[in-house]
Amino acid sequence: MLSRKNLLRSVPLALAAVTALTLTGCGSDSASDESTPDASLSAGDLNVQFNGDEPPTLTLPADKPDLAETKITVVAKGDGATVGPNDQVTLEYQGTSWDTGEIFDQSYGRAPATFAPSQVIPGFAQALVGQQVGSKVLAEIPPKDAYGPAGSGSELAGQTLVFLVDIKSVN
């Protein structure tokens, strides 16, 4: 049995130990507190960050490129099945007009979209076919592979488009 004198000495030690354990348990690794992108790309002034199930972030340079062809960049390569031209692909996407800087359509905040590459504009189809499930892709699409030249009926006609695509599954 502890004497009163030893008991009084033990209490501050016990309190110090409990305090240290509590602070250690409540502490956190600073890296885990920050929202880190699961995939990102920086190319000049163009920056892309995919953030899990949250909408990706895209920063476009002020100067729009003069694209002759669709430019596809794999931000993160998946390791699943390969997308074919007639497959049904489930994905998250975000479409931005390079001309206005505005997002014109996205699946984020709704539900993932499912369609075949043959059902979308040619530049978007190019971003899908040949990619693997799990891939995150950036597609820079000139008007000829999007909605055609200005005056061809679509409000996006004549505009260069940027799509961010996160391929979830293929059937």
Backbone as a chain_set.jsonl record, in Angstrom:
{"seq": "MLSRKNLLRSVPLALAAVTALTLTGCGSDSASDESTPDASLSAGDLNVQFNGDEPPTLTLPADKPDLAETKITVVAKGDGATVGPNDQVTLEYQGTSWDTGEIFDQSYGRAPATFAPSQVIPGFAQALVGQQVGSKVLAEIPPKDAYGPAGSGSELAGQTLVFLVDIKSVN", "coords": {"N": [[0.844, -1.174, 0.0], [0.473, 2.262, -0.75], [2.077, 4.924, 0.89], [0.835, 7.977, 2.316], [2.522, 10.068, 1.596], [3.952, 9.0, -0.624], [1.805, 8.572, -2.316], [0.949, 11.184, -2.833], [3.133, 12.034, -4.296], [2.884, 10.423, -6.535], [0.539, 11.209, -7.822], [0.942, 13.714, -9.341], [2.731, 12.673, -11.254], [1.17, 10.717, -12.512], [-0.87, 12.35, -13.546], [0.638, 13.877, -15.35], [1.434, 11.867, -17.132], [-1.063, 11.014, -18.158], [-1.913, 13.41, -19.345], [0.095, 13.749, -21.305], [-0.367, 11.473, -22.913], [-2.974, 12.03, -23.75], [-2.628, 14.417, -25.214], [-0.932, 13.487, -27.22], [-2.611, 11.657, -28.499], [-4.574, 13.389, -29.443], [-3.195, 14.995, -31.095], [-2.063, 15.68, -34.435], [-0.889, 14.588, -37.598], [0.435, 16.942, -39.676], [0.255, 16.694, -42.427], [-1.92, 15.019, -42.814], [-4.067, 16.589, -42.163], [-4.478, 18.359, -44.202], [-6.145, 18.786, -47.3], [-5.193, 16.774, -49.696], [-4.549, 16.498, -53.137], [-5.634, 13.706, -55.124], [-4.568, 13.296, -57.531], [-2.586, 15.245, -59.671], [-1.595, 17.858, -61.969], [0.676, 20.028, -63.442], [1.275, 22.19, -65.986], [3.003, 24.513, -67.363], [1.093, 27.378, -67.075], [-1.229, 26.03, -66.734], [-3.088, 24.229, -64.488], [-4.155, 21.317, -62.822], [-6.119, 19.608, -60.474], [-7.218, 16.662, -59.17], [-9.574, 15.715, -56.807], [-10.435, 13.349, -55.222], [-13.763, 12.409, -54.663], [-14.734, 14.909, -54.865], [-15.354, 17.912, -56.816], [-12.939, 18.466, -59.386], [-10.182, 20.812, -59.527], [-9.344, 23.416, -61.729], [-7.036, 25.443, -63.277], [-6.675, 27.743, -65.724], [-4.405, 29.054, -68.155], [-4.143, 32.514, -69.136], [-3.781, 32.917, -71.853], [-5.199, 31.33, -74.494], [-4.484, 28.233, -76.046], [-3.617, 27.634, -79.487], [-4.957, 25.179, -80.737], [-4.564, 22.56, -83.036], [-5.195, 19.948, -83.033], [-6.845, 17.57, -80.864], [-5.649, 17.402, -77.585], [-4.499, 15.056, -75.384], [-3.878, 14.33, -72.052], [-2.655, 12.164, -69.68], [-3.272, 12.308, -66.399], [-3.245, 10.718, -64.157], [-2.537, 7.341, -64.275], [-4.65, 4.592, -64.61], [-5.258, 1.142, -63.587], [-7.09, -0.647, -64.431], [-9.589, -2.271, -66.518], [-9.401, -1.763, -70.091], [-10.772, 0.897, -71.968], [-12.982, 0.541, -74.632], [-14.225, 1.499, -77.952], [-16.984, 0.983, -78.09], [-17.802, 0.431, -75.559], [-19.664, 0.77, -72.484], [-19.077, 3.384, -70.431], [-18.503, 4.384, -67.157], [-18.153, 7.359, -65.455], [-16.729, 10.309, -63.885], [-16.932, 13.712, -64.733], [-15.821, 16.952, -65.829], [-16.555, 19.769, -67.651], [-15.106, 22.547, -69.183], [-15.184, 25.734, -70.694], [-12.592, 27.027, -72.532], [-12.588, 29.486, -73.624], [-14.331, 31.114, -72.115], [-13.741, 30.418, -69.525], [-15.551, 29.279, -67.877], [-17.272, 26.623, -66.194], [-19.222, 24.452, -67.999], [-20.6, 22.104, -67.854], [-20.939, 19.274, -65.682], [-20.496, 16.173, -63.92], [-19.972, 15.936, -61.28], [-21.294, 16.323, -58.024], [-23.699, 15.424, -58.784], [-24.48, 12.475, -60.076], [-22.23, 9.865, -61.109], [-21.688, 9.72, -64.649], [-22.819, 7.63, -67.363], [-21.989, 6.347, -70.447], [-21.369, 5.536, -73.936], [-18.289, 5.926, -75.748], [-18.897, 6.503, -78.396], [-21.118, 8.1, -78.235], [-20.534, 10.707, -77.628], [-18.906, 13.947, -78.123], [-16.252, 14.036, -80.602], [-13.606, 14.694, -79.55], [-13.884, 14.202, -76.81], [-14.433, 11.487, -76.866], [-11.951, 10.583, -77.804], [-10.481, 11.017, -75.517], [-11.285, 8.964, -73.931], [-11.226, 6.317, -75.179], [-9.035, 3.617, -75.138], [-7.958, 4.264, -72.703], [-7.42, 3.27, -69.259], [-9.512, 1.898, -66.681], [-9.783, 3.793, -63.754], [-8.069, 5.733, -64.511], [-7.21, 9.206, -64.701], [-7.885, 11.905, -66.649], [-6.946, 14.614, -68.766], [-8.379, 16.526, -71.242], [-7.827, 18.586, -73.939], [-9.642, 20.27, -76.187], [-10.071, 21.229, -79.489], [-12.327, 23.357, -81.438], [-13.046, 21.888, -83.814], [-13.1, 19.212, -83.015], [-15.024, 19.299, -81.172], [-17.805, 21.084, -80.877], [-17.845, 22.103, -83.398], [-17.27, 24.824, -85.812], [-17.721, 28.344, -85.014], [-21.08, 29.501, -85.099], [-22.335, 27.177, -85.855], [-24.617, 26.242, -84.618], [-24.584, 25.209, -81.907], [-24.276, 26.523, -78.603], [-21.729, 26.269, -77.664], [-20.213, 26.125, -79.895], [-17.332, 26.814, -81.847], [-15.681, 27.146, -79.696], [-12.84, 26.347, -77.651], [-12.531, 23.536, -75.676], [-12.119, 22.15, -72.384], [-11.848, 19.131, -70.809], [-12.016, 17.369, -67.789], [-11.566, 14.167, -66.717], [-12.511, 11.335, -64.875], [-12.191, 8.066, -64.879], [-14.325, 5.557, -63.934], [-15.527, 2.943, -64.247], [-16.05, 0.228, -66.615], [-18.207, -1.378, -68.949]], "CA": [[0.0, 0.0, 0.0], [1.239, 3.494, -0.832], [1.919, 5.867, 1.993], [0.247, 9.251, 1.887], [3.598, 10.847, 0.971], [4.192, 8.417, -1.951], [0.595, 8.791, -3.1], [0.982, 12.574, -3.289], [4.162, 12.123, -5.342], [2.424, 9.664, -7.7], [-0.558, 11.894, -8.505], [1.429, 14.568, -10.439], [3.296, 11.822, -12.306], [0.052, 10.105, -13.233], [-1.51, 13.413, -14.328], [1.535, 14.205, -16.462], [1.361, 10.77, -18.1], [-2.374, 11.071, -18.809], [-1.899, 14.596, -20.204], [0.951, 13.467, -22.461], [-1.066, 10.525, -23.782], [-4.116, 12.713, -24.345], [-2.144, 15.342, -26.244], [-0.417, 12.69, -28.33], [-3.767, 11.106, -29.207], [-5.312, 14.461, -30.108], [-2.324, 15.635, -32.078], [-2.242, 15.115, -35.768], [0.155, 14.791, -38.591], [-0.033, 18.089, -40.454], [-0.057, 16.271, -43.794], [-3.233, 14.396, -42.881], [-5.084, 17.608, -41.995], [-4.665, 19.093, -45.431], [-6.757, 18.043, -48.381], [-4.2, 16.61, -50.744], [-5.169, 15.953, -54.338], [-5.225, 12.336, -55.403], [-3.804, 13.373, -58.778], [-2.47, 16.632, -60.106], [-0.746, 18.133, -63.122], [0.987, 21.426, -63.731], [1.96, 22.345, -67.269], [2.996, 25.958, -67.555], [0.095, 28.016, -66.216], [-2.384, 25.147, -66.616], [-2.991, 23.368, -63.309], [-5.293, 20.443, -62.592], [-6.065, 18.776, -59.276], [-8.351, 15.787, -58.911], [-9.72, 15.672, -55.357], [-11.342, 12.269, -54.824], [-15.118, 12.542, -55.193], [-15.047, 16.335, -54.967], [-15.026, 18.428, -58.145], [-11.53, 18.824, -59.565], [-9.926, 22.236, -59.729], [-8.642, 23.676, -62.979], [-6.588, 26.815, -63.493], [-6.276, 27.898, -67.124], [-3.633, 30.258, -68.463], [-4.916, 33.564, -69.811], [-3.663, 32.744, -73.3], [-5.732, 30.068, -75.007], [-3.619, 27.682, -77.09], [-4.185, 27.471, -80.818], [-4.854, 23.733, -80.946], [-4.999, 21.998, -84.312], [-5.692, 18.606, -82.707], [-7.141, 17.323, -79.455], [-4.477, 17.036, -76.788], [-4.884, 14.215, -74.248], [-2.825, 14.151, -71.056], [-3.038, 11.284, -68.575], [-2.827, 12.894, -65.136], [-2.956, 9.535, -63.334], [-2.855, 6.136, -65.049], [-5.343, 3.529, -63.894], [-4.765, -0.206, -63.87], [-8.244, -1.495, -64.691], [-9.9, -2.651, -67.898], [-9.191, -0.731, -71.107], [-12.008, 1.379, -72.584], [-13.123, 0.365, -76.073], [-15.119, 2.494, -78.552], [-18.401, 0.661, -77.906], [-18.056, 0.116, -74.149], [-20.373, 1.717, -71.63], [-18.081, 3.877, -69.485], [-19.009, 5.189, -66.043], [-17.09, 8.312, -65.141], [-17.008, 11.669, -63.424], [-16.311, 14.632, -65.684], [-16.069, 18.389, -65.717], [-16.264, 20.447, -68.909], [-14.887, 23.99, -69.046], [-14.875, 26.459, -71.927], [-11.354, 27.792, -72.395], [-12.899, 30.849, -74.069], [-14.985, 31.88, -71.045], [-13.25, 29.996, -68.217], [-16.694, 28.79, -67.104], [-17.687, 25.218, -66.268], [-20.516, 24.4, -68.673], [-21.287, 20.868, -67.47], [-20.148, 18.338, -64.885], [-21.249, 15.144, -63.206], [-19.711, 16.094, -59.848], [-22.437, 16.901, -57.337], [-24.873, 14.657, -59.211], [-24.065, 11.071, -60.041], [-21.361, 9.589, -62.257], [-22.373, 9.543, -65.929], [-22.494, 6.401, -68.085], [-22.279, 6.404, -71.88], [-20.339, 4.975, -74.82], [-17.523, 6.968, -76.44], [-19.553, 6.845, -79.664], [-22.247, 8.988, -77.964], [-20.058, 12.027, -77.204], [-18.125, 14.663, -79.143], [-15.04, 13.283, -80.952], [-12.479, 14.94, -78.647], [-14.155, 13.513, -75.547], [-14.254, 10.057, -77.16], [-10.502, 10.341, -77.852], [-9.981, 11.015, -74.137], [-11.725, 7.735, -73.264], [-10.82, 5.071, -75.837], [-7.649, 3.227, -74.891], [-7.585, 4.528, -71.305], [-7.77, 2.211, -68.318], [-10.334, 2.264, -65.529], [-8.957, 4.373, -62.698], [-7.286, 6.842, -65.064], [-7.7, 10.579, -64.635], [-7.433, 12.402, -67.946], [-7.2, 15.993, -69.181], [-8.54, 16.622, -72.698], [-7.937, 19.938, -74.488], [-10.348, 19.931, -77.423], [-10.357, 22.372, -80.364], [-13.703, 23.347, -81.945], [-13.321, 20.863, -84.838], [-13.367, 17.941, -82.336], [-16.034, 19.565, -80.145], [-19.112, 21.418, -81.44], [-17.679, 22.714, -84.708], [-16.923, 26.248, -85.862], [-18.738, 29.299, -84.557], [-22.228, 29.617, -85.993], [-22.875, 25.879, -86.279], [-25.821, 25.843, -83.9], [-24.429, 24.998, -80.466], [-23.724, 27.699, -77.918], [-20.301, 26.001, -77.46], [-19.543, 26.092, -81.2], [-16.227, 27.749, -81.993], [-14.922, 27.254, -78.45], [-11.924, 25.296, -77.217], [-13.056, 22.973, -74.432], [-11.227, 21.355, -71.542], [-12.561, 18.154, -69.99], [-11.311, 16.576, -66.787], [-12.315, 12.914, -66.697], [-12.083, 10.311, -63.916], [-12.85, 6.852, -65.375], [-14.678, 4.719, -62.779], [-15.735, 1.537, -64.623], [-16.402, -0.021, -68.008], [-18.997, -2.606, -69.155]], "C": [[0.888, 1.234, 0.0], [0.99, 4.353, 0.395], [1.348, 7.154, 1.427], [1.284, 10.083, 1.129], [3.874, 10.325, -0.443], [2.997, 8.623, -2.879], [0.585, 10.211, -3.667], [2.034, 12.777, -4.372], [3.686, 11.457, -6.639], [1.361, 10.402, -8.504], [-0.039, 12.819, -9.61], [2.036, 13.764, -11.582], [2.196, 11.207, -13.157], [-0.653, 11.143, -14.099], [-0.662, 13.8, -15.535], [1.464, 13.133, -17.544], [0.044, 10.805, -18.864], [-2.43, 12.261, -19.768], [-1.078, 14.347, -21.462], [0.26, 12.521, -23.43], [-2.248, 11.183, -24.48], [-3.672, 13.645, -25.463], [-1.602, 14.601, -27.45], [-1.57, 12.14, -29.158], [-4.533, 12.155, -29.971], [-4.485, 15.158, -31.167], [-2.548, 15.011, -33.429], [-1.034, 15.413, -36.617], [-0.336, 15.901, -39.508], [-0.392, 17.692, -41.878], [-1.452, 15.678, -43.88], [-4.353, 15.412, -42.713], [-5.409, 18.304, -43.305], [-5.301, 18.193, -46.477], [-5.738, 17.947, -49.512], [-4.872, 16.001, -51.965], [-4.723, 14.515, -54.561], [-4.516, 12.254, -56.75], [-3.744, 14.831, -59.193], [-1.494, 16.744, -61.272], [-0.537, 19.632, -63.2], [1.778, 21.454, -65.027], [1.912, 23.822, -67.617], [2.033, 26.58, -66.566], [-1.158, 27.167, -66.057], [-2.158, 24.214, -65.432], [-4.285, 22.604, -63.123], [-5.066, 19.704, -61.285], [-7.353, 17.979, -59.18], [-8.392, 15.57, -57.406], [-10.717, 14.608, -54.916], [-12.698, 12.436, -55.475], [-15.576, 13.994, -55.289], [-14.735, 16.812, -56.387], [-13.539, 18.763, -58.247], [-11.395, 20.34, -59.693], [-9.049, 22.393, -60.967], [-8.297, 25.156, -63.038], [-6.052, 26.891, -64.916], [-5.406, 29.137, -67.291], [-4.515, 31.27, -69.195], [-4.902, 33.379, -71.327], [-4.127, 31.358, -73.716], [-4.795, 29.536, -76.085], [-4.363, 27.604, -78.419], [-4.017, 25.999, -81.181], [-5.351, 23.346, -82.33], [-5.65, 20.639, -84.077], [-6.015, 18.529, -81.219], [-5.877, 16.854, -78.751], [-4.958, 16.3, -75.54], [-3.678, 14.06, -73.332], [-3.359, 13.259, -69.949], [-2.423, 11.864, -67.306], [-2.454, 11.786, -64.16], [-3.415, 8.316, -64.114], [-3.515, 5.099, -64.154], [-4.76, 2.179, -64.252], [-5.908, -1.19, -64.123], [-8.385, -1.839, -66.161], [-9.708, -1.463, -68.84], [-10.515, -0.39, -71.783], [-11.944, 1.18, -74.092], [-14.157, 1.337, -76.619], [-16.606, 2.234, -78.332], [-18.757, 0.306, -76.47], [-18.937, 1.18, -73.505], [-19.402, 2.107, -70.517], [-18.788, 4.697, -68.409], [-17.865, 6.067, -65.578], [-17.641, 9.561, -64.482], [-16.315, 12.578, -64.431], [-16.647, 16.072, -65.322], [-15.65, 19.017, -67.042], [-16.195, 21.95, -68.702], [-14.608, 24.577, -70.422], [-13.603, 27.254, -71.695], [-11.62, 29.261, -72.751], [-13.475, 31.703, -72.943], [-14.42, 31.573, -69.659], [-14.334, 29.409, -67.336], [-16.901, 27.288, -67.287], [-19.064, 25.205, -66.921], [-21.29, 23.133, -68.344], [-20.349, 20.039, -66.614], [-21.067, 17.329, -64.216], [-21.044, 15.258, -61.701], [-20.891, 16.808, -59.197], [-23.746, 16.254, -57.76], [-24.511, 13.195, -59.01], [-23.105, 10.867, -61.2], [-22.209, 9.346, -63.508], [-21.937, 8.223, -66.558], [-22.918, 6.572, -69.541], [-21.143, 5.755, -72.644], [-19.568, 6.122, -75.461], [-18.169, 7.408, -77.755], [-20.709, 7.834, -79.478], [-21.827, 10.418, -77.607], [-19.271, 12.698, -78.328], [-16.802, 13.927, -79.387], [-13.859, 13.479, -79.995], [-12.646, 14.253, -77.302], [-13.967, 12.01, -75.738], [-12.768, 9.706, -77.203], [-9.903, 10.27, -76.448], [-10.309, 9.713, -73.417], [-11.124, 6.468, -73.862], [-9.327, 4.818, -75.629], [-7.173, 3.5, -73.471], [-8.026, 3.366, -70.423], [-8.634, 2.762, -67.19], [-9.402, 2.704, -64.403], [-8.127, 5.542, -63.188], [-8.009, 8.17, -64.863], [-7.049, 11.304, -65.809], [-7.836, 13.865, -68.137], [-7.286, 15.989, -70.698], [-8.72, 18.085, -73.079], [-8.44, 19.764, -75.917], [-10.625, 21.181, -78.258], [-11.785, 22.268, -80.912], [-14.003, 22.222, -82.934], [-13.614, 19.495, -84.225], [-14.399, 18.102, -81.223], [-17.374, 19.818, -80.838], [-19.018, 22.174, -82.753], [-17.366, 24.199, -84.633], [-18.068, 27.121, -85.337], [-19.861, 29.371, -85.586], [-22.819, 28.29, -86.416], [-23.977, 25.355, -85.362], [-25.699, 25.655, -82.401], [-23.876, 26.258, -79.816], [-22.239, 27.516, -77.604], [-19.524, 25.926, -78.776], [-18.469, 27.171, -81.256], [-15.347, 27.868, -80.756], [-13.995, 26.06, -78.239], [-12.4, 24.84, -75.847], [-11.978, 22.199, -73.691], [-12.106, 20.433, -70.71], [-11.588, 17.487, -69.034], [-12.164, 15.343, -66.572], [-11.677, 11.942, -65.712], [-12.859, 9.039, -64.261], [-13.048, 5.871, -64.222], [-14.84, 3.238, -63.127], [-16.097, 1.451, -66.096], [-17.166, -1.341, -68.075], [-19.043, -2.926, -70.632]], "O": [[1.925, 1.262, 0.662], [-0.137, 4.491, 0.871], [1.374, 7.387, 0.219], [0.956, 10.729, 0.133], [4.016, 11.122, -1.371], [3.162, 8.823, -4.082], [0.255, 10.417, -4.835], [1.85, 13.601, -5.268], [4.058, 11.895, -7.728], [1.282, 10.247, -9.722], [-0.53, 12.729, -10.735], [1.878, 14.125, -12.748], [2.29, 11.184, -14.385], [-0.999, 10.865, -15.248], [-1.195, 14.025, -16.622], [1.436, 13.448, -18.733], [0.032, 10.643, -20.085], [-2.939, 12.135, -20.882], [-1.506, 14.696, -22.562], [0.295, 12.741, -24.641], [-2.5, 10.93, -25.658], [-4.272, 13.661, -26.537], [-1.792, 15.04, -28.584], [-1.512, 12.154, -30.388], [-5.089, 11.868, -31.031], [-5.027, 15.838, -32.038], [-3.15, 13.944, -33.548], [-0.277, 16.353, -36.378], [-1.43, 15.798, -40.063], [-1.273, 18.309, -42.478], [-2.113, 15.812, -44.91], [-5.491, 15.128, -43.086], [-6.525, 18.791, -43.483], [-5.03, 16.993, -46.533], [-5.462, 18.932, -50.196], [-5.681, 15.082, -51.834], [-3.595, 14.142, -54.238], [-3.921, 11.224, -57.067], [-4.729, 15.562, -59.081], [-0.685, 15.85, -61.523], [-1.478, 20.409, -63.041], [2.824, 20.815, -65.144], [0.899, 24.322, -68.106], [2.132, 26.347, -65.361], [-2.064, 27.546, -65.315], [-1.159, 23.497, -65.379], [-5.375, 23.162, -63.248], [-3.963, 19.23, -61.013], [-8.445, 18.545, -59.117], [-7.367, 15.274, -56.793], [-11.736, 14.929, -54.303], [-12.791, 12.588, -56.693], [-16.685, 14.269, -55.746], [-13.939, 16.186, -57.087], [-12.95, 19.285, -57.3], [-12.372, 21.049, -59.935], [-8.138, 21.602, -61.211], [-9.163, 26.014, -62.869], [-5.1, 26.197, -65.272], [-5.642, 30.156, -66.642], [-5.521, 30.901, -69.802], [-5.895, 33.654, -72.001], [-3.532, 30.347, -73.343], [-4.355, 30.295, -76.948], [-5.591, 27.518, -78.455], [-3.054, 25.62, -81.849], [-6.434, 23.757, -82.746], [-6.54, 20.228, -84.822], [-5.518, 19.323, -80.421], [-5.136, 16.015, -79.264], [-5.723, 16.842, -74.741], [-2.589, 13.703, -73.781], [-4.391, 13.556, -69.348], [-1.202, 11.904, -67.16], [-1.471, 11.896, -63.427], [-4.559, 8.262, -64.566], [-3.008, 4.769, -63.082], [-3.881, 2.074, -65.108], [-5.725, -2.404, -64.042], [-7.442, -1.719, -66.943], [-9.837, -0.307, -68.435], [-11.289, -1.283, -72.129], [-10.986, 1.591, -74.747], [-14.897, 1.944, -75.844], [-17.408, 3.167, -78.382], [-19.893, -0.079, -76.19], [-18.952, 2.336, -73.928], [-18.958, 1.253, -69.749], [-19.574, 5.593, -68.714], [-16.755, 5.593, -65.336], [-18.841, 9.834, -64.513], [-15.235, 12.254, -64.925], [-17.614, 16.357, -64.616], [-14.524, 18.82, -67.501], [-17.099, 22.553, -68.125], [-13.881, 23.987, -71.22], [-13.534, 28.065, -70.771], [-10.955, 30.162, -72.24], [-13.146, 32.884, -72.829], [-14.591, 32.359, -68.727], [-14.081, 29.076, -66.178], [-16.73, 26.751, -68.382], [-19.978, 25.877, -66.444], [-22.505, 23.086, -68.533], [-19.13, 20.081, -66.784], [-22.246, 17.591, -63.978], [-21.846, 14.738, -60.925], [-21.422, 17.775, -59.744], [-24.789, 16.51, -57.159], [-24.268, 12.751, -57.888], [-23.153, 11.613, -62.178], [-23.32, 8.823, -63.419], [-20.825, 7.752, -66.319], [-24.069, 6.901, -69.826], [-20.088, 5.46, -72.083], [-20.138, 7.188, -75.695], [-18.007, 8.553, -78.176], [-21.229, 8.357, -80.464], [-22.682, 11.253, -77.314], [-19.005, 12.084, -79.36], [-16.286, 13.269, -78.485], [-13.177, 12.509, -79.665], [-11.673, 13.775, -76.717], [-13.407, 11.337, -74.873], [-12.363, 8.658, -76.701], [-8.932, 9.549, -76.218], [-9.686, 9.389, -72.406], [-10.574, 5.639, -73.138], [-8.483, 5.672, -75.9], [-6.11, 3.026, -73.07], [-8.896, 2.58, -70.799], [-8.511, 3.922, -66.796], [-8.378, 2.076, -64.138], [-7.542, 6.269, -62.385], [-9.238, 8.243, -64.856], [-5.826, 11.318, -65.947], [-8.916, 14.289, -67.727], [-6.376, 15.507, -71.371], [-9.644, 18.748, -72.609], [-7.754, 19.182, -76.757], [-11.324, 22.089, -77.807], [-12.388, 21.197, -80.853], [-15.095, 21.656, -82.904], [-14.306, 18.688, -84.844], [-14.628, 17.185, -80.434], [-18.008, 18.884, -81.328], [-19.98, 22.811, -83.181], [-17.217, 24.766, -83.55], [-19.215, 26.685, -85.235], [-19.619, 29.31, -86.791], [-23.72, 28.262, -87.255], [-24.24, 24.153, -85.334], [-26.661, 25.928, -81.682], [-23.087, 26.978, -80.428], [-21.55, 28.493, -77.309], [-18.315, 25.691, -78.773], [-18.664, 28.29, -80.78], [-14.367, 28.613, -80.765], [-14.316, 24.927, -78.596], [-12.645, 25.66, -74.962], [-11.048, 21.664, -74.295], [-12.997, 20.889, -69.994], [-10.485, 17.094, -69.416], [-13.354, 15.453, -66.278], [-10.462, 11.748, -65.711], [-14.051, 8.942, -63.97], [-12.084, 5.409, -63.611], [-14.354, 2.373, -62.398], [-16.407, 2.453, -66.739], [-16.84, -2.297, -67.371], [-19.654, -3.917, -71.03]]}, "num_chains": 1, "name": "protein.A"}
